[in-house]
Amino acid sequence: MRMNPLGRTGIEISELCLGSMTWSTQTPQAEAHSQIDMALERGVNMIDTAEMYPTSPLSKETQGNTERVIGNWNAANPARRADYILATKVSGSGYMNVRDGAPISRQTITTALENSLRSLRTDYIDLYQLHWPNRGSYMFRQNWTFDPTGQNRTETLAHMNEVLDTLQEFVKAGKIRHFGLSNESTWGTAQWLRLSGENNLPRVVSIQNEYSLLCRLYDLDMAELSHNEDVGLLAFSPLAAGLLTGKYQGDVIPPASRRTFVADLGGHMTPRALTAVDAYLAIAQKHGLDPVHMALAWCRTRPFVASAIFGATTLAQLDHALGSVVVTLPDVVLEDIASAHKEHPMPY
């Protein structure tokens, strides 16, 4: 398992990060605990979660259960808490299942952090992330209608300063080690960096945005920022919500799959996406590659990717995905992938 730097922290994180958003709904606790054991044994040293998890489906009744599943593993394995990097996220504006949609603020961070520490049964969070910005985001297929002209710059910068001050207090208290962003833009990330530098406040160490063969919004401005500012990408949905496995080709809904809960896979499921997946499946077949391994190994070729966050419903799926770390893609495969991307640049 290759290790990569987490920003300028001096911490090394594994090229694959274990995602957890199905734990307690699709994946029962015992299976989730077995996944943690297997991942750590195979060299993964990072687990990502969020206070709003599980998904598939999202609900107010189950919100927070994924953190509690991890917390139960921590309680059963207290000596192993230092063996991995634990990342979670605070929910923000508009998500009604958590704090009735309250935006991120000093008050909500304080409440959310204490809840997460209690649920995760730990004294500290290694990486505390803002799940999405208060001002809005172009992620989650909102890029098609994104309009920043309603933003108020003065209010945004005041909010950022308040958050950084709050995070500093929790860093000093030992409850947070580092902080990261999620679903952010280049301008937003640059402002967080500028304000932290000017005021000697916690510096962004990572940004968790969607990134896969089918979703490459990060390739341009964000990639440049990552390179120059040492803010690595934690790529979520590197298998494009399961599309790149090929299991949904023909517009099918396999039993117990995410599509049984979310038919359109959060906007991923489009006719153009299925056509694009056909192209990538053909590349994998041409070169004798497993499509899951190819998709995950491709993330490793991107210089700004610090880790790819993937989830597995079952232990068998986890074992399969972990096999990608021994796969190296030759130039001829990368050339075919580049050609497919030009033919299918934004399939959803």
N, C-alpha and C positions, 0 to 999 in steps of 0.2 A: 504494500500500500504506500503510494507516494505521499509525502507530507509537504504542505505548503504553508507559507507564513500567513498569520492572521494579522493583516495590517502591519503596524510598527510595534506590535505588542511583544515580540519575541516568542510568542506561542506558535507552535506548529500544529496545523490541523490536517486531518486525512482528506485525501482527494474526493472521497465519498463521505457524505453525512447522512445519518439515518433519520429519515423523516418519520413523523408519528401521527399524522392527522387521522388515520383510520382506527387508532387504538381506542377501544371501548365501544365502538359501533361495529364496523366490519371485522375488526381484529379483537378477540377477547383478551383479557388481561394476561392469562397464562401464556398465550401465543406471543403477545407483545414482550413479555419478560424473556421468553426464549429468543426473540429477535435481538434484544439488547445483548444477551449473553453471546450469541453467535457473532454479532457485529463487532463487539469488543475483541473477541477471540481472533477475528480475521483482520484486525488492524484499524477498524474504524474507531476514531476517538472523539466523535462529535455527534450529539443528538439534538435535533431541532424540534421545538414544539411551540405552542402559543396558548394563551389563556382562552381563546375562543374555540379551540379544538375539543372534540373531534368534528370533522366534517363528514359528509356522506352518511346521513344528512346533518346539516347544521341545525341546532335547536337550542332554545333557552334551557331546556330541561337537562341536556347533556353537556352544556358548556362547562369547561373546566375538568371534565372527566379524564382527558388524556394526561393532563399534568398529574392528576391523582394516580393514574396507572404508573407513571414514572416514579412518583413519590413512593409508592408501595415497593417498587424495586429498590429504590435508594434505602428505604427503611430495612429491607431484608439483606442489603449488601452495604452496610455503612462504611466498610473499609475501602470500597471501590469508588466512592464518590469522586475522589481525586484522579481516577483513571480516565475520565472523559470530560470534554467541554460541553456544558449544558447551556443551550440557547433557548430563550423563550421570547414572547412578544406581548406588548400591551396593545389592546384593541383601541380603535379610535372613532372618529366622528361617523355617525350614521349607522353603526352596526347595533341594531336594537336589542340583540340577545345579550349584550354586555353593557351594564350601566345605562340601559335605555338610550344608547347611541351617543353618550356624552363624548365630546372631543378629548383628545389627549391634553392634559394640563398637569400642573403640580399635584393637584388633588387626586386626579384619576391615576397618575403614576404611583402615588403613595399607596392608594388603595389596591391597585392591581399588583404591585410588587409584593406587598405583604400577603395577598391572597396566593400568589404564585409560590412564594417561599413556603407557605404553609402546605399548599397542595403538593409541591414537589418534595417536601420534607427534607429541605436543605437550608443551610445558613446563607448561601450565596448563589448568585446567578453568574456564570462566566460571561455570557453575552446577552445583554438585554436590548431588544430591538423594538423600534416603533413600527407597528405593523403596516401602517400607511399614513401619509401626511394629512393633517387636518384640512389643508387647503384643497385636497383632491389629488387624483392621480390619473395617469393615462393607462395604467395597467388594467388587467382583467377585461380586455377588449374595449376599454373606454377610449383607446387611441383614435377610434374612428370619429368620435365626436368631441374630443378633448378641446376645451377652450379655457385658457388661463386668464382671460381678461377680467373675470370677476374677482380675481385675487386682490387682496390688499397687502402690499409689500410691508408697510409699517407694522400691521398686525402680525404678519407672518414672522418677521424678524423678532418682534417682542415675544411671541410664543416660543421661538427657538431659544432665545436667551433664558426664558423661564424654565424650559425643559433642561437645558444644559446645567443651569444652576441646581435644579432638583437632582439630576443625575450625579452631579459632583458631591452632593450631600450623601447620597447612597454609596458612592464609591469610597468616600472617606469613612463611612460606617462599616465598610466591608461587605455590604449586601450585593453590590454589583462590581464586577471586575472591569468590564468593558461594555461599550454600547455600539449598536449598529442600526442601520436603517433598512427599510423594506418598502418595495413599491415606490421608490423615490426617483426623481429626475436628476439630470445633471445640474441644473440651476439650484435645486434644493440641496443636493449633496454639497455643492460648492459653498453655499451659504453656511451650512452646518460646520464645514471645515474652517471657513473664514472666522466665524464667531468664536469657535473653540480656540483657534490660534490667537486671536486678539485678546481673549480674556483668560487664557490659561485654564480652560475647562476641558472636560473629556472629549477626546478626538474620535470621530467615526473610524471604526476599524474594518467595517464590512458593509456591504449592501446586498440584501436578499431580493432579487428581482427574478421574474420568470425568464428562463433561457433554455432553448432547445433547438434542434434542427428546424423546428417549425416556428419558433418565436425568437427572432434575432434583433429585436429592438435595441439591445445592449451594444451591438457591434460598433456603433459610431461614437457619439459624444461620450457615453458612459464608459466605453472601453478606454478612451483617451484619458478620462479622469482617473479611472482605476490605475492605469499605468503610471501617471505622473504623481498621483497622491497616495499611492500604496493603499488603496481601498479595494480589496478583492471582492469579487462577486461570489456570493453564495447562490448558486443557480437552482431555483426551485422549478419543479415540473420538467426535469431534463428528458423525461419520456413523454412529454406533452399529454399529461393526464392519462397515460396508457395507450394513446394512439400509436406511438412508435413501436409498440410491441406487435402490432398487427392484429390484435385480438378483436378490434372493432371493424375491420374491413368488411365491406358488404352491409354496413350500417346495422350490425347485429348488436344485441344486448346479451352478453354472456351472463349466466346465472351468477349471482353474488358479486358481480362487478360494480364499479362505481356508477355505471349507467343505470343500474337498477334503482339508484337513489336520485341521480341527476342526469336526465336523459341527454342533455346537450353538452355534458361535461364542462359546465361553466362557460359555454360559448366556444369550446374547442371543436365541437362536432359539427363540421360543415362539409358540404360536397367537395369543396376545394381542398379541405384538409385531407379527406380520404384519397384524393388524387395525388396530393403531395406525398402522403405516406406510401402510396404505391411506388412512387419513384425511389424513395429511400429503401423500401423493402427489396426492390429490384437490385439496388446497389449492394445490399448485404448478400443477397443470393448470388450475384455475379462473382463476388469475392470470397464466398464461403464463410461469411460472418453471421453470427447471431445478431438480429436487429437490436436487441436490448444492449448487448455488448458494444455494438457499433455506436449507438446513440450516446452511451455513457463514456466510452473511450474518446469519442469526438470532443466532448466537453473538456477532457484533459488536454487536448491540443490547443485550447484557447488560452492565451497567456494571461488573461485577466481573471480567469476562474480560479478561485481559491478552493472551492469544494462544490460538488453537485449533490443537492439534497434529493434523495429518492425515497419513496415509501414502498412498503410491501405489505399486502394484506395477509400473506401467509409466510411461514418459514421457508417453504420451497421457493417462493418468489425472491425472497431475500438472498438465499443461497445462489440462485441463478444470477441475480444482479451483481453480486460480489465477484462473480467470475470475470467481470469486465476488466478488472485491474491488471490482468495479465495480457490483455489485448492491446496491441500497438497498430495503429492504422498507417499503412504505407502511403506514400505520396499519391499513388494512382487512385486510391480510395478517396483521399481528400480532394483530389481534382474532380472526381465524379460527384462528390457531395457539393462542391462549389457550383458545378453546372446545374445540379438539381435545385439548389437555392435560387439561382438566377431564373429558373423556370417557374419556381413556386415561392416567391419571396415573402408573401404575407397571406398564408392560407386561411387564417381566421382572425 
